[in-house]
Amino acid sequence: MQVTTATSDELTKYLDLTADQLKLTAANMANVDTPGYKTQGFDFEQELSEALHGGSGQPKVSDVDGLVARPDGNTVSLDRESLQLAKAQLQFRAGVELLKHQFSGIMSAIHADAK
């Protein structure tokens, strides 16, 4: 038996998108020394809005504009990616806590009959 609610479905989409952000940030960091590599990214808020309104949930990844390229053409900044990683980790933890709280409420409702 699978128990889901509209809120848990939305939180799942949020967590999936946050996990995509973490993977993308890790890929950017892994390519810090790859000549010609362009930092990849997506607009988290826009993608979340689309996912919550019936979108595919797959973010549209593109090159990040406005970054300074090194002489080898690489645009990865470890400072930027570290900040992005910290932000995505906090978002993921917040999402997990909200999902735990959601299911805790459901379990309390289930066990309320037993009391």
C-alpha positions in Angstrom: 0.0 0.0 0.0 1.3 3.4 -1.0 0.2 6.5 0.9 0.6 9.8 -0.9 -0.9 13.2 -0.6 -0.8 16.2 -2.8 1.7 17.7 -0.5 4.0 14.6 -0.5 3.8 14.5 -4.3 4.9 18.1 -4.5 7.7 17.6 -2.0 8.8 14.6 -4.0 9.1 16.8 -7.1 11.0 19.4 -5.1 13.4 16.7 -3.8 13.9 15.3 -7.3 14.7 18.7 -8.7 17.0 19.4 -5.8 18.8 16.1 -6.5 19.2 17.2 -10.2 20.7 20.4 -9.0 23.2 18.5 -6.8 24.2 16.2 -9.7 24.7 19.2 -12.0 26.8 21.0 -9.5 28.9 17.9 -9.0 29.3 17.5 -12.7 30.4 21.2 -13.0 33.0 20.7 -10.2 34.3 17.5 -11.8 35.0 19.4 -15.0 36.8 22.3 -13.4 40.0 21.4 -15.3 38.3 20.4 -18.6 39.4 22.9 -21.3 36.4 24.6 -23.0 33.9 23.2 -20.5 31.0 25.6 -19.9 29.2 25.7 -16.5 25.8 24.1 -16.8 22.7 25.2 -14.8 19.0 25.7 -14.7 16.5 28.1 -13.1 15.4 26.2 -10.0 12.3 28.3 -9.3 11.1 28.2 -12.9 11.6 24.5 -13.2 9.9 23.8 -9.8 6.9 25.9 -10.9 6.7 24.0 -14.2 7.0 20.6 -12.4 4.3 21.6 -9.9 2.0 22.5 -12.8 2.2 19.3 -14.8 5.6 19.7 -16.4 7.9 16.8 -17.1 10.1 17.4 -14.0 13.2 17.2 -16.2 15.0 20.6 -15.9 16.1 22.4 -19.0 19.9 22.5 -18.6 21.9 25.1 -20.4 25.1 27.0 -20.3 25.2 29.6 -17.5 25.6 33.1 -19.0 27.7 35.9 -17.6 30.6 33.8 -16.2 34.2 34.7 -16.8 36.0 32.2 -19.0 39.6 31.3 -18.2 42.2 31.3 -21.0 41.4 27.6 -21.7 37.7 28.5 -22.2 36.5 26.8 -19.0 33.9 28.9 -17.1 33.7 26.7 -13.9 34.2 28.7 -10.7 34.7 26.5 -7.6 33.5 29.4 -5.4 30.2 29.6 -7.3 29.8 25.8 -7.4 30.6 25.5 -3.7 27.9 28.1 -2.9 25.5 26.3 -5.3 26.3 23.0 -3.5 25.6 24.4 -0.1 22.3 25.9 -1.2 21.2 22.7 -2.8 22.1 20.7 0.3 20.1 23.0 2.5 17.1 22.8 0.1 17.3 19.0 0.1 17.5 18.8 3.9 14.5 21.1 4.2 12.6 19.1 1.8 13.3 15.8 3.6 12.3 17.4 6.9 9.0 18.6 5.5 8.3 15.2 3.9 9.1 13.5 7.3 6.7 15.9 9.0 4.1 15.1 6.4 4.3 11.4 6.9 4.5 11.8 10.7 1.2 13.5 10.6 -0.3 10.7 8.5 1.1 8.0 10.9 -0.4 10.0 13.8 -3.8 10.0 12.1 -3.6 6.2 11.5 -2.6 5.4 15.1 -5.3 7.8 16.5 -7.9 5.1 16.0 -5.8 2.6 18.0 -5.9 4.9 21.1 
